[in-house]
Amino acid sequence: MEVKVKSWFESKTVWLNLITGVVMMAQAAEVVAVIPESGVKYAMALVAVLNIVLRVWFTNEPVKPTP
């Protein structure tokens, strides 16, 4: 089985996490209130689910196979 190697910036999972990180840092620094305070826990749960979906749906291999 040949494994496709891609650059980090081609990863949807990396982009999701980068965008989430920027939004959460801006939220924590009170630069901008993107998500209401009561919704932050739900937003983080959604990000966790999206990470799993992206990993399974787009790579079909959530864990790197051992040689």
C-alpha positions in Angstrom: 0.0 0.0 0.0 1.4 3.3 -1.1 0.9 6.2 1.4 0.5 9.7 -0.2 2.7 12.2 1.5 1.3 15.8 1.6 2.5 19.1 3.0 1.1 20.3 6.2 -0.9 23.1 4.5 -2.8 20.6 2.5 -4.3 19.1 5.6 -7.9 20.0 6.4 -7.4 18.9 10.0 -4.5 21.3 10.4 -6.4 24.2 9.0 -9.4 23.4 11.2 -7.2 23.4 14.3 -5.3 26.6 13.2 -8.6 28.5 12.7 -10.0 27.2 15.9 -6.9 28.2 17.8 -7.0 31.8 16.4 -10.7 32.2 17.2 -10.2 30.9 20.7 -7.2 33.1 21.4 -9.0 36.1 20.1 -12.0 35.1 22.3 -9.8 34.6 25.4 -8.0 38.0 24.9 -11.5 39.6 24.5 -10.4 41.0 21.1 -13.6 39.8 19.6 -16.6 37.8 20.9 -17.1 35.3 18.1 -18.8 32.7 20.3 -21.0 33.5 23.3 -19.4 32.4 26.5 -22.1 29.8 27.1 -21.4 28.2 23.7 -17.7 27.7 24.0 -17.9 24.2 25.4 -20.3 23.2 22.5 -17.9 24.8 20.0 -15.0 22.8 21.4 -17.0 19.6 21.3 -17.9 20.3 17.7 -14.2 20.8 16.8 -13.4 17.5 18.4 -16.0 15.8 16.3 -15.0 17.6 13.1 -11.4 16.5 13.7 -12.5 12.8 13.9 -14.7 13.2 10.8 -11.9 14.8 8.8 -9.4 12.2 9.8 -11.7 9.2 9.0 -13.6 10.6 6.0 -10.7 12.0 4.1 -7.9 9.7 4.9 -9.7 6.4 5.6 -6.9 5.7 8.0 -7.3 7.4 11.4 -4.1 5.7 12.6 -0.9 5.3 10.5 -0.5 1.7 9.6 2.6 -0.1 10.9 4.9 -1.5 8.3 
